[in-house]
Amino acid sequence: MHYRTLGRTGIECSVIGLGTWAFASQVYGDVPEQEAHRAVRTALDLGINVFDSAPLYGIGNGPGARDGVAEEVLGRALGSDRDKVVISTKFGRNPSDGCGPNFHAQRARESVEASLRRMGTDRIDILFFHSPFSGEEIHDDVWDALAHLKQQGKIRSVGHSISKFPDTQHLAREWVADGRIDVIQVVYSLMNREAAGLIDDLGAQGCGIFARETLANGFLTGAITRETEFPPNNLNARYTREEIIERVNYVEQLGFLVRGEIRSMAQAALRWVLDTPHVTLALTGAKNVSELEDCARAADAPSFSAEERARADALHTRDYAAA
């Protein structure tokens, strides 16, 4: 495993991080807690020290829903090894209240306290705004609350997990310039490169960069075929058969990136992300040990040549929709 400094935070992060969305919401199928536990413990053995979660990664939606189930699973799996890792989580969207948005002081305080309890820790290393859809959702009082939480040592740094990219990237630009945030989390992959300019601009200003959806919700693993049928609760069930075929065709054209020490499409996709200047780490949503071990090998894989990247760039004619 290799490590990079998370921008101006000074936090040392493994270049591969483990996202925990799949541990709770069944967006990629059922993940028994025992399997999630093994994935976390394997991540530690592989040198992965970044784990990303959120209160939104729960069960259900609306009254009676359980917030932060993935946080609970992560906390139990880490146990006494919490001090060896970097934990990021989020605030502003909870299943129990219909997924928000709630970007105000009281929610920030309540969310942090609840996340700390669920994960059995006394601090959160990076607290992200969880996908605000517009600047109008942000209450002015939230900034003083976040500053106070930092003074208390309950959070170390603040970030913005970006969704609705065309509508909200300006928030990240403003907040980084003002010194209000130090990290962004953004969709970035061989299939979606709309954030490339933002990564370049904010990275040059010392902002840490989490790349997420690096495997395009499974399409860049090569495991999805033209005939794949997704169950109704799967994240990819929203695509028509024609859209699935189009994505699979595109991934097959990228097959030339799998060569030599890069032995899978997942490794190729992650290596491509890691070769991008200013990207600190690539998150994988691996839901079991074998997937995680495959992804982790991208950290030691050789970088692509300029010619290989140019060939991949020539194939990219549009950005495929993010989750």
C-alpha positions as CSV (number, residue, x, y, z in Angstrom):
1,M,0.0,0.0,0.0
2,H,1.1,3.6,-0.7
3,Y,0.1,6.7,1.2
4,R,-0.5,10.4,0.3
5,T,-1.0,13.5,2.4
6,L,-4.6,14.7,2.3
7,G,-4.0,18.2,1.0
8,R,-3.4,20.9,3.7
9,T,-4.9,18.7,6.5
10,G,-1.6,16.8,6.9
11,I,-3.5,13.6,7.4
12,E,-1.8,10.6,5.8
13,C,-4.1,8.4,3.8
14,S,-3.8,5.1,2.0
15,V,-4.4,5.6,-1.8
16,I,-7.2,3.1,-1.6
17,G,-10.0,3.7,0.8
18,L,-13.0,1.6,1.7
19,G,-16.5,3.0,1.4
20,T,-19.2,1.4,3.5
21,W,-22.4,2.2,1.7
22,A,-22.9,-1.4,0.7
23,F,-22.7,-2.5,4.3
24,A,-26.2,-1.2,5.1
25,S,-28.4,-0.1,2.2
26,Q,-28.2,-3.2,0.0
27,V,-27.6,-1.0,-3.0
28,Y,-25.3,-3.7,-4.4
29,G,-27.1,-6.7,-2.8
30,D,-27.1,-8.1,0.7
31,V,-23.9,-7.9,2.7
32,P,-24.0,-9.9,5.9
33,E,-22.3,-8.2,8.8
34,Q,-19.8,-11.1,9.1
35,E,-18.7,-10.5,5.5
36,A,-18.5,-6.7,6.1
37,H,-16.4,-7.4,9.2
38,R,-14.0,-9.6,7.2
39,A,-13.7,-6.9,4.6
40,V,-12.8,-4.3,7.2
41,R,-10.2,-6.5,8.9
42,T,-8.8,-7.5,5.5
43,A,-8.5,-3.8,4.6
44,L,-6.4,-3.2,7.7
45,D,-4.2,-6.2,6.9
46,L,-3.7,-4.7,3.4
47,G,-2.6,-1.3,4.8
48,I,-5.8,0.5,3.9
49,N,-6.4,3.1,6.6
50,V,-9.3,5.2,5.2
51,F,-12.9,4.2,5.9
52,D,-15.8,6.3,4.6
53,S,-19.3,6.2,6.0
54,A,-22.4,8.3,6.6
55,P,-25.6,8.4,8.7
56,L,-27.5,8.1,5.4
57,Y,-26.1,4.5,5.0
58,G,-28.9,3.0,7.0
59,I,-32.0,0.9,6.6
60,G,-35.4,2.2,5.5
61,N,-36.5,5.7,4.7
62,G,-38.8,7.9,6.9
63,P,-40.2,7.3,10.4
64,G,-38.8,4.0,11.8
65,A,-35.7,4.0,9.6
66,R,-32.4,3.3,11.2
67,D,-29.7,5.8,10.6
68,G,-26.0,5.0,10.3
69,V,-26.1,1.2,10.2
70,A,-22.9,1.2,8.2
71,E,-21.3,3.3,10.9
72,E,-22.3,0.8,13.5
73,V,-20.9,-2.1,11.5
74,L,-17.6,-0.2,10.8
75,G,-17.2,0.7,14.5
76,R,-17.7,-2.9,15.6
77,A,-15.3,-4.2,13.0
78,L,-12.5,-1.7,13.8
79,G,-12.8,-2.3,17.5
80,S,-9.6,-1.3,19.3
81,D,-7.8,-0.5,16.0
82,R,-9.7,2.7,15.6
83,D,-6.6,4.8,16.3
84,K,-4.8,3.2,13.3
85,V,-7.3,4.6,10.8
86,V,-8.8,7.7,9.2
87,I,-12.6,7.8,9.5
88,S,-14.7,10.1,7.3
89,T,-18.4,10.4,7.7
90,K,-21.1,13.0,6.7
91,F,-24.0,15.0,8.0
92,G,-27.1,16.6,6.6
93,R,-29.1,13.6,5.3
94,N,-30.6,10.9,7.4
95,P,-33.0,8.1,6.4
96,S,-35.1,8.7,9.6
97,D,-36.2,12.1,8.3
98,G,-36.6,11.2,4.7
99,C,-32.9,11.9,3.7
100,G,-32.8,15.6,4.4
101,P,-31.5,18.1,3.6
102,N,-30.6,19.4,7.1
103,F,-27.4,21.5,6.9
104,H,-27.8,23.6,10.0
105,A,-26.1,23.9,13.3
106,Q,-28.3,21.7,15.4
107,R,-28.2,18.9,12.9
108,A,-24.4,19.2,12.6
109,R,-24.0,18.8,16.4
110,E,-26.6,16.0,16.7
111,S,-25.3,14.1,13.7
112,V,-21.7,14.2,15.0
113,E,-22.7,13.0,18.4
114,A,-24.7,10.2,17.0
115,S,-21.9,9.2,14.6
116,L,-19.4,9.1,17.4
117,R,-21.7,6.9,19.5
118,R,-22.4,4.5,16.6
119,M,-18.7,4.1,15.7
120,G,-17.5,4.0,19.3
121,T,-14.9,6.8,18.8
122,D,-14.2,10.2,20.2
123,R,-13.5,12.0,16.9
124,I,-14.2,12.1,13.2
125,D,-11.2,12.8,11.0
126,I,-13.2,14.3,8.1
127,L,-16.8,15.4,8.3
128,F,-18.4,16.0,4.9
129,F,-21.5,17.9,4.0
130,H,-23.5,15.1,2.5
131,S,-24.5,16.2,-1.0
132,P,-26.2,19.6,-0.7
133,F,-28.2,20.2,-3.9
134,S,-27.9,24.0,-3.8
135,G,-26.4,26.8,-1.7
136,E,-29.9,27.6,-0.4
137,E,-29.8,24.4,1.7
138,I,-26.9,25.7,3.8
139,H,-27.8,27.6,6.9
140,D,-25.4,30.3,8.0
141,D,-25.3,29.0,11.6
142,V,-23.7,25.7,10.5
143,W,-20.2,27.2,10.2
144,D,-20.0,28.3,13.8
145,A,-21.2,24.9,14.9
146,L,-18.5,23.1,12.8
147,A,-15.8,25.5,14.1
148,H,-16.9,24.7,17.7
149,L,-16.8,20.9,17.0
150,K,-13.3,21.3,15.7
151,Q,-12.3,23.2,18.8
152,Q,-13.7,20.4,20.9
153,G,-11.6,17.9,19.0
154,K,-14.7,16.0,17.8
155,I,-13.9,16.6,14.1
156,R,-10.5,17.3,12.6
157,S,-11.4,18.7,9.2
158,V,-14.5,19.6,7.2
159,G,-15.2,18.6,3.6
160,H,-17.9,18.7,0.9
161,S,-19.2,15.4,-0.6
162,I,-20.4,16.8,-4.0
163,S,-23.6,15.7,-5.8
164,K,-25.5,17.5,-8.5
165,F,-22.1,18.5,-9.8
166,P,-23.0,21.2,-12.3
167,D,-25.2,23.0,-9.7
168,T,-22.9,22.7,-6.6
169,Q,-19.3,22.7,-7.7
170,H,-19.2,26.4,-7.1
171,L,-19.9,25.8,-3.4
172,A,-16.7,23.7,-3.2
173,R,-14.7,26.4,-5.0
174,E,-16.0,29.1,-2.6
175,W,-15.5,27.1,0.5
176,V,-12.0,26.1,-0.3
177,A,-11.0,29.6,-1.3
178,D,-12.5,30.9,2.0
179,G,-10.7,28.2,4.0
180,R,-14.0,26.7,5.3
181,I,-13.3,23.2,4.0
182,D,-10.1,21.3,3.3
183,V,-11.4,18.2,1.5
184,I,-13.8,17.3,-1.3
185,Q,-15.3,14.0,-2.2
186,V,-16.3,13.8,-5.8
187,V,-17.4,11.3,-8.5
188,Y,-14.5,10.6,-10.8
189,S,-13.8,7.6,-13.0
190,L,-13.0,6.5,-16.5
191,M,-16.8,6.8,-17.1
192,N,-17.4,10.1,-15.5
193,R,-14.7,12.9,-15.7
194,E,-16.8,16.0,-15.2
195,A,-14.9,16.8,-12.0
196,A,-11.5,16.8,-13.7
197,G,-11.2,20.6,-13.8
198,L,-12.4,21.0,-10.2
199,I,-9.8,18.4,-9.0
200,D,-7.1,20.2,-10.8
201,D,-8.1,23.7,-9.5
202,L,-8.8,22.8,-5.9
203,G,-5.9,20.3,-5.7
204,A,-3.5,23.1,-6.7
205,Q,-4.9,25.1,-3.7
206,G,-4.1,22.4,-1.2
207,C,-7.5,20.7,-1.1
208,G,-7.5,17.0,-0.4
209,I,-9.4,14.9,-3.0
210,F,-11.4,11.8,-2.3
211,A,-12.5,10.2,-5.6
212,R,-15.7,8.2,-5.3
213,E,-17.7,5.9,-7.7
214,T,-14.3,5.1,-9.2
215,L,-15.7,1.8,-10.5
216,A,-18.9,3.4,-11.8
217,N,-21.2,1.4,-9.5
218,G,-19.7,-1.9,-10.7
219,F,-19.6,-1.3,-14.4
220,L,-15.8,-0.8,-14.4
221,T,-15.2,-4.1,-12.7
222,G,-16.0,-6.0,-15.8
223,A,-18.5,-8.2,-13.9
224,I,-21.6,-6.6,-15.4
225,T,-22.5,-8.1,-18.8
226,R,-25.1,-7.2,-21.4
227,E,-27.4,-9.8,-19.9
228,T,-27.1,-8.8,-16.3
229,E,-30.4,-8.5,-14.5
230,F,-30.5,-6.2,-11.5
231,P,-32.9,-6.7,-8.6
232,P,-35.3,-3.8,-7.9
233,N,-33.3,-2.4,-4.9
234,N,-30.0,-2.4,-6.8
235,L,-28.6,1.0,-7.6
236,N,-28.2,0.0,-11.3
237,A,-31.8,-1.2,-11.7
238,R,-32.7,2.3,-13.0
239,Y,-30.9,1.6,-16.3
240,T,-32.7,0.3,-19.4
241,R,-31.3,-2.7,-21.2
242,E,-30.0,-0.3,-23.9
243,E,-28.2,1.8,-21.3
244,I,-26.6,-1.3,-19.8
245,I,-25.4,-2.5,-23.2
246,E,-23.9,0.9,-24.0
247,R,-22.0,1.0,-20.7
248,V,-20.7,-2.6,-21.1
249,N,-19.6,-1.8,-24.7
250,Y,-17.6,1.2,-23.5
251,V,-15.9,-0.8,-20.7
252,E,-14.9,-3.5,-23.2
253,Q,-13.2,-0.9,-25.4
254,L,-11.1,0.0,-22.3
255,G,-9.9,-3.6,-22.0
256,F,-6.5,-2.7,-23.4
257,L,-5.7,-1.1,-20.0
258,V,-5.7,-4.6,-18.5
259,R,-2.1,-5.8,-19.1
260,G,1.0,-7.0,-17.3
261,E,0.7,-6.4,-13.6
262,I,-2.7,-4.8,-14.0
263,R,-4.8,-8.0,-14.1
264,S,-8.4,-6.8,-13.8
265,M,-10.6,-4.0,-15.1
266,A,-11.2,-2.8,-11.5
267,Q,-7.4,-2.5,-11.0
268,A,-7.1,-0.6,-14.3
269,A,-9.9,1.8,-13.4
270,L,-8.5,2.5,-9.9
271,R,-4.9,3.0,-11.3
272,W,-6.2,5.4,-13.9
273,V,-7.8,7.5,-11.1
274,L,-4.7,7.4,-8.9
275,D,-2.6,8.5,-11.8
276,T,-4.6,11.8,-11.9
277,P,-2.6,14.7,-10.4
278,H,-4.0,15.9,-7.0
279,V,-6.2,12.9,-6.3
280,T,-5.3,11.7,-2.8
281,L,-7.2,8.4,-2.8
282,A,-9.7,6.3,-4.6
283,L,-12.6,4.9,-2.7
284,T,-13.9,1.4,-3.5
285,G,-17.2,0.1,-2.4
286,A,-15.9,-3.5,-2.3
287,K,-18.4,-5.6,-0.3
288,N,-16.3,-8.7,0.3
289,V,-12.7,-9.8,0.8
290,S,-12.1,-11.0,-2.8
291,E,-13.3,-7.7,-4.3
292,L,-11.2,-5.7,-1.8
293,E,-8.0,-7.7,-2.4
294,D,-8.4,-7.1,-6.2
295,C,-8.9,-3.4,-5.7
296,A,-6.0,-3.0,-3.3
297,R,-3.6,-4.3,-5.9
298,A,-4.1,-1.1,-7.9
299,A,-2.0,0.7,-5.3
300,D,1.1,-1.1,-6.4
301,A,0.3,-1.3,-10.1
302,P,2.5,0.6,-12.6
303,S,1.1,3.9,-13.8
304,F,-0.2,4.1,-17.3
305,S,1.9,5.7,-20.1
306,A,0.9,9.0,-21.7
307,E,0.0,7.0,-24.8
308,E,-2.3,4.7,-22.9
309,R,-4.1,7.6,-21.2
310,A,-4.4,9.4,-24.5
311,R,-6.0,6.3,-26.0
312,A,-8.5,6.0,-23.1
313,D,-9.2,9.8,-23.4
314,A,-10.0,9.3,-27.1
315,L,-12.7,6.7,-26.3
316,H,-14.4,9.0,-23.8
317,T,-17.0,11.0,-25.7
318,R,-19.5,11.7,-22.8
319,D,-19.8,11.4,-19.0
320,Y,-22.1,8.6,-17.8
321,A,-24.5,9.5,-15.1
322,A,-23.4,9.2,-11.5
323,A,-25.5,7.6,-8.7
